[in-house]
Amino acid sequence: MKGSYFFFYFLVILLISFQSTIKGDSDLIEKTCKTTKYYDLCVSSLKSNKTSLKADTKGLALIMVSVGVSNATATNNFLFSQVLSSTNDTMMKKLIKECAEKYGFASDALLASAQDLAADLYDYAYMHVMAAADYPNSCHNAFKRYPGLVYPPQLAIREEGLKHICDVVLGIIDNLGNY
């Protein structure tokens, strides 16, 4: 799975590079982000990536997908490295491992959406992004099965962040072909 992850991540970077040959501008970013649920997140994420000024709408979607992949991967790594080492509770460790796996699945779903975007399969891309946004929710729900365990606040913040990124990607996909 790790090998395929790096291949797909490379594919996303390659697609972003390809998209950057199309002339775009800051106005396209503003126009695109105005149609998303989280305007500020959209603008700040896209403007922090130097290739976004040359990207078309699909390129902007791919850039946001890569932001989502980075977020999900960072959360997966966080769960394995910091949280697992900080508890001796067997049930908590089990849930944290389950959550780490869910964030790995979210990353895979986002990578699949990049492939779909590249092939102009926007419905499938949308479906994969929706799945990526839902994986953290299943992690949160796993904690609800064990009332004595508290959902880690750092994880709640990360969950919300990934959901917001996915919402931005979904908003951009909705606009593909409109500009």
N, C-alpha and C positions, 0 to 999 in steps of 0.2 A: 504494500500500500504506500509506503514512503516513496518508493521509486516512481510510482504513478503520480504521486503528489508533486514531486519535483518536475516531472514532465509537463503536467498541466500548468504548474506555476510558470514554467518556461514558456508555455503556449500563451498564457495571459500576457506576459511581458512582450512576447513577439507580436501579439495582436495589437497591443498598445503602441508599439513602435510602428507597426504598419499603419495604424489609424492616424498617427501623428504626421503622416505625409499629407493629410488633408488639412487645408487651411481652415482654422477656426479662430475664435477670438474670445475675449472676456465677455462680450455681449451674449454669445451663445451659452456660456456658463451661467450667466445671470438669468437668461431666459429659461434655460432648462431647469435650473434650481428653483425658480419661482413656482414651477408646477409640481414640486416634490413636497412631501410632508414636513421635512426638516431643512428648510432653506439654508440656515446658517451652517449646519453640518455639511451640506452639499457644497456650498461655496468654499468653505475653508478647506475641505478635503480636496476639491478639484484644483483650487488655486495654489495649493501647496505642492502640486505635481506639475513640473515644468512642461510635460507633454500635453497637458490638458488644453493649453492655449492653441495648439495645432490640431486638436481632435474634433471629429464630428460628434454627433449625439451618441452613436454607437461606441465611439472611443471613450466618451465620458462615462458611459455605462460600464465599460470594461475597466476603467480606472477605479470606479467605485467598487466594482467586484473585487479588484485586487486589494482595496482597503478592507473589505469584508473578510477576505481570506487572511490577511495579516492579523486582523482582530481575532478571528476564530482560532488561528494558530497560536497567537500569543496567549489566549485564554487557556487553550489546551496545555501549553507549556507551563503556565502559571499554576494550573491545577496539579499537574504532576510534580512540579518542583517545590513549590512553596506550601501548598495546602496539605498535600499528602504527608510531607515531612513534619508538619506541625501538630498532628493528632495521633493518638494511640487508639482511639475509638474504632473498632473493627467495622461497625455499621457506617460510620462517617467515611472511613476510607473506601468502603464499597461504593457509597453514593458519589464520592468525589471521582473515583475511577469511571463510574457510569457517566458522570457529567463530562469528564475529559473526553470520553468516547463520543459523546453527543457533539461536542465542539469540533472533533475531528470529522464527524459526518457533515456538520455544517460547512466546514471548509471544502470537503469533497463536493457537496451540492453546489457551492459557489463556483468551484472550478468547472463543474459540468455546465453551469449557466454560461460561463465564458465560451465554452465550445459551442453551445447553442446560439449565442449571440454571433459568433464568427460565421455560423452557417445560416444566419438570418432566421432562426427558429425561435422567434420571440415568445411564443406561447410556452414552449418548453423551458426557455430561459426563465420566464416569469415563475413557472412551477418550481424550478430548482431553487430560485431565490426565496420563494415562500417556504419551501422545506427548510432551507438554511435558517430562516428566521424562527421556525418553530422548534428546531432541535433544542435551543436553550430553554424553551418552555417545558419540554419534557424533562429536562434536568430539574427545573424548579418543582414540577409536579412530583418527581421522585421523592423530594424532601417532604412533601405533604403527606406521603404515606407513613412517615415516621414522625408523629407529633412531638416527640422529645428532642428531635434534632432541629437546629436552627439553620436556615438557609444563610450561608455566609454573605454578609453585606457587600464584600468586594465582588462576589460572584453576581449579585443582583445588579450592580453597576455595570459589569461587563455584559450581562445578559441584555440589559436595556440598550447599551451601546451597539451591540450587534443587530438588534432589532431595528434600531434607528437607521443604521447603515443599509440594511436590507430594504427598509421602507424607501430610502432615497433611490436605491437601484430600481425598485419596482416603479417608482414615479418616472424615472428616466426611460425605462423600457416602455411604459405607457406612451411616451412621446416619440418613440422611434418612428421615423418616417414623416413626422409632422414638420420638420425643419429642413 
